[in-house]
Amino acid sequence: MGVLSGLRVVEMAGLGPAPFCAMLLADHGAEVVRVVRPGQSSPLPLPPQMDLLNRGRETVVLDLKTEADREVLRRLIGGADALIEGFRPGVMEKLGFGPDAVAQLNPKLVYGRMTGWGQTGPMAMRAGHDMNYGALSGAIAAIGEADRPPPPPLNLVADFGGGAMMLAFGLLAALLEAQRSGRGQVVDAAMVDGSALLMVMMQGMRAAGAWSLERGRNLLDGGTPFYACYATADGKFMAVCPIEPQFYAAMLELLGLTGDADFARQHDEATWPVMRARLTGIFAGETRAHWEAVFAGSDACVTPVLDMDEAAVAEHNVARGNFVTVDGVVQAAAAPKFSRTPAAVPGAVAEAVEVGAVLARWGA
């Protein structure tokens, strides 16, 4: 069933963060119906059944150029609790389904809008992608090594972290408020806003003089030898992160370095080049499997760096049920976990269904 069982959401099919948000809701039991236009397809280079952002929900095809299908969408919206759209500002208004028009159909509807730059501001109408939004928020400049350009952070920072997650939070917060007030509202979720919010801890550190604008000079950006990845003898990597003194001491003990003068002053920057060089040599001297065995069960905060295939079969992830196989496709399970209303295994990416069945079920 899931914690969101009973929640009905209309999703105007789009790209990236909007479908990721809809996937999160569907994973936890919300009934989400994707509305696609005739002939609409994903630009991603993969078969539709492997476009996992679209898992777990029904799809209906509506041609909003026709009055008949526009009326179908009105009926769907009338029976929904929330709507998700990820178009540029003004597109839904041109279609006749902007917030004001929709409020006439369903005053309690929460209207979730996902954009890169937001509904307002001088850049609101410009195109962009994850790295553009993260670049303007200050997040991208803080990632990477000092002597190289900032690397693309996949699309985790703005699309999914600053975008989809913030939209999901906003939708659920507004739905909770709507239960009290009886009134819906618009959630303006922008990736530039959300990725800026993700940087709030670093902003505080910057204000306190504890964060340099130069990449590779800080506690959490690889600037320290005790928060970094090291290559092993077999070309793999270990993540070494013992920031707190007790964890640092545990690492030194397991490496046989307790009392070593080169490692005696953990936070003395003058010692970091030597520490890094020695740790590089130490980890390069043995395989990743060797180091996994050395640090197994310890509080040294040293773990293997797994690729996607390895992560799916790692003992801890298997024990937690963090990955599932749906229609032969290995993928992340729903998260987070709930004690009383656990999520089911995520549904597959479904073929389009007849909209009449959805309308009947929704009583719309």
Beta strands, then each sheet from edge to edge (+ up, - down):
strand 1: 8-12
strand 2: 31-36
strand 3: 58-61
strand 4: 82-85
strand 5: 110-115
strand 6: 186-190
strand 7: 228-231
strand 8: 237-240
strand 9: 302-304
strand 10: 323-326
strand 11: 329-332
sheet 1: 3+ 2+ 1+ 4+ 5+ 6+
sheet 2: 7+ 8- 9+
sheet 3: 10+ 11-
end
